[in-house]
Amino acid sequence: MNKKIGVIGVPGKWSSETLADAVKKVTGFRLLISMDEVSCDLDSKKVMYRGMDLTDLDAVLVKKLSADYEPEMLNRLEILKILETRNVKIYSKPETIGGLLNRLNCTTTLVIGKIPIPPTCVTEDPEQALDVVKKYETAVFKPLFTSKARGMKMISDTPSAEEEIRLFQENGNRIMYIQKFFPLPNRDLGIVFLGGRYLATYARVRQNDSWNTTTRSGGAYEKCEPDEALIKLAKRAQALFGLDFTCVDIAETSIGPVVFEVSAFGGFRGLQIAHNINAAELLVDHVLNNLSTP
């Protein structure tokens, strides 16, 4: 199909390169765009990257907005909104991605949508945060912009808790997002959807004594076949956001299944390792089918 489709991603990163390769395999066109080199002229509504006018593209696939989760991603989405006004189709839409980048935005949408989450409190007051730690006994303090547990801090009800809270807040976390810690059954699940349709599930399985199961902390991807109830829960959660491709992180806890987050970017590597599914190729097929539909 003769379509010019760009990929927003991070050059050199596996998932971004894989998606750009998948686009080229079908269209013959390859453009991997790093947002830190994009400029936007708000008068002409031209969006430029290395001398190329991105408004000439038919579509853009958003794999990564930044190498790290950071507030700057929200500003980069504003540029993509301008690109969208020039009839460039964007997958997933900027407004849907924007509701997921900030952990608090994602969580409040889940709560309003009546999706079960771990007991959670948000406060700027250190004294109230200390009361929450006492209530939860052990709590996980999470930055609002983070992935793979980066910057997260486990704080227990000990004499050092007050000082640990102070240090966490001083480390750029004025608003403290606090969740009750649940010992997980050595794994949590990534339940993946494409265009709202269930694809497959992988588990992140703890391999050491880390408190979390992320691959950054040594967790390993394994194939998983969850029951229908878990799939239905994940489907309800992802439907609140309307992404073209997404992964719902669910843990099975002592109080039942809880949703930790819905991801705007995750899922590629887990599907590849656990199921040998090339999610990039499936996403490209989904987008091309969408573009060909009047």
VENQUIJO-V533427 format. One record per residue. OMEGA is omega in radians with two decimals (* if undefined). Layout:
omega->[OMEGA | OMEGA]
//
This chain:
omega->[-3.07 | 3.13 | 3.09 | -3.08 | 3.08 | 3.10 | 3.00 | -3.10 | -3.13 | 3.14 | -3.14 | 3.12 | -3.00 | -3.05 | 3.13 | 3.14 | 3.13 | 3.13 | 3.11 | 3.09 | -3.13 | 3.09 | -3.12 | -3.11 | -3.08 | -3.02 | -3.05 | -3.10 | 3.13 | 3.08 | 3.07 | -2.98 | 3.04 | -3.00 | 3.13 | 3.08 | -3.13 | 3.03 | -3.10 | 3.06 | -3.04 | 3.08 | -3.11 | -3.04 | 3.04 | 3.10 | -2.98 | 3.05 | 3.13 | 3.10 | -3.14 | 3.08 | -3.07 | 3.08 | 3.06 | -3.13 | 3.02 | -3.09 | 3.06 | 3.04 | -3.10 | 3.08 | 3.10 | 3.07 | -3.07 | 3.08 | 3.13 | 3.02 | -3.09 | -3.14 | -3.12 | 3.13 | -3.14 | 3.09 | 3.12 | 3.07 | 3.13 | 3.08 | 3.14 | 3.07 | 3.07 | 3.12 | -3.13 | 3.12 | 3.11 | 3.06 | 2.98 | 3.13 | -3.11 | -3.10 | -0.08 | -3.10 | -3.11 | -3.10 | 3.10 | 3.10 | -3.09 | 3.14 | -3.07 | -3.01 | 3.09 | -3.06 | -3.12 | 3.08 | -3.14 | -3.06 | -3.13 | 3.08 | 3.10 | -3.13 | 3.12 | 3.12 | 3.09 | 3.06 | -3.13 | 3.07 | 3.04 | 3.02 | -2.98 | 3.07 | 3.09 | -3.13 | 2.99 | -3.04 | -3.13 | 3.14 | 3.09 | 3.10 | 3.10 | 3.09 | 3.13 | 3.12 | 3.11 | 3.14 | -3.10 | -3.05 | 2.99 | -3.08 | 3.04 | 3.09 | -3.01 | 3.00 | -3.12 | 3.09 | -3.12 | 3.02 | 3.11 | 3.06 | 3.12 | 3.08 | 3.13 | -3.07 | 3.06 | -3.12 | -3.13 | -3.13 | -3.14 | 3.13 | -3.11 | -3.03 | -3.10 | 3.14 | 3.12 | 3.09 | 3.14 | -3.13 | 3.12 | -3.11 | 3.14 | 3.14 | 3.06 | -3.10 | -3.12 | 3.04 | -3.08 | 3.11 | -2.96 | 3.09 | 3.06 | 3.11 | 3.04 | 3.00 | -3.11 | 3.12 | 3.10 | -3.14 | 2.83 | -2.96 | 2.97 | -3.09 | -2.88 | -3.14 | 3.06 | -3.10 | -3.13 | -3.12 | -3.14 | 3.11 | -3.07 | 3.14 | 3.00 | 3.07 | 2.93 | -2.99 | 3.14 | -3.14 | -3.09 | -3.10 | 3.10 | -3.14 | 3.13 | -3.03 | -3.06 | 3.12 | 3.09 | 3.12 | 3.06 | 3.12 | -3.10 | 3.10 | 3.06 | 3.11 | -3.14 | 3.08 | -3.08 | 3.11 | -3.04 | -3.12 | 3.12 | 3.12 | 3.12 | 3.10 | 3.13 | 3.14 | 3.08 | -3.10 | -3.09 | -3.13 | 3.13 | -3.01 | 3.05 | 3.13 | 3.07 | 3.09 | -3.11 | 3.10 | 3.14 | -3.14 | -3.09 | 3.04 | 3.06 | -3.02 | -3.14 | 3.11 | -3.12 | -3.14 | 3.08 | 3.10 | 3.08 | -3.14 | 2.95 | -3.00 | 3.07 | -2.97 | -2.95 | 2.98 | -3.05 | -3.02 | 3.12 | 3.12 | -3.12 | -3.07 | -3.03 | -3.02 | -3.04 | 3.09 | 3.09 | -3.08 | -3.14 | -3.14 | 3.11 | 3.13 | 3.12 | 3.09 | 3.11 | -3.11 | -3.13 | 3.07 | 3.11 | -3.13 | -3.11 | 3.14 | -3.12 | *]
//
